[in-house]
Amino acid sequence: MDTSPAHRPAGDGPSTIVTGVDGSPTSLRAAAYAAGLARRQGARLVAVHVAHPPVTAHLAPLVEAELRGTLQEITEEVRGEIQQGAGHVGMNIDFVAVDGDPYGQLVRVADELEADAIVVGASAHTGHRIVGSLAVRLVRAGRWPVTVVP
């Protein structure tokens, strides 16, 4: 059976893939993996960057303003890396930047886009082994196939 892209049955593989990117090495590897998957499947790829200011940031207005500026700089750096990677492989990657809780925002964006799959990097934080990482929470949601890239 010929399984080249022109001969794939309709609905074979994901049509929209969401990947979470925060600029960490694991999230950038996840984005690269997702890009390869999207390219092979002819799927739309959406990279989601969630700025997550500390809950207490609003208690010090001057610090909050400086923190907002720093978070915006990080967002633009991540956007640049994603665009550079997309150009390198010759594909379009949509970039969405939002504020809030990473889990809640990834779920919201994936739901809004009717994503078929989510790709995230494995957490490097030791505390996540106890309280659960973003990847574990997404898997437990049971709404999409979730690929976790080391």
NORBELVEN-V758212 format. One record per helix or strand of 3 or more residues. SS is the DSSP state (alpha for helix, beta for strand). FROM is the first residue (numbers start at 1). TO is the last residue. If there is no record, write none. Layout:
ss,from,to
SS,FROM,TO
SS,FROM,TO
This chain:
ss,from,to
alpha,5,7
beta,16,20
alpha,25,41
beta,44,51
alpha,55,59
alpha,61,89
beta,94,99
alpha,102,113
beta,117,121
alpha,128,131
alpha,134,141
beta,145,149
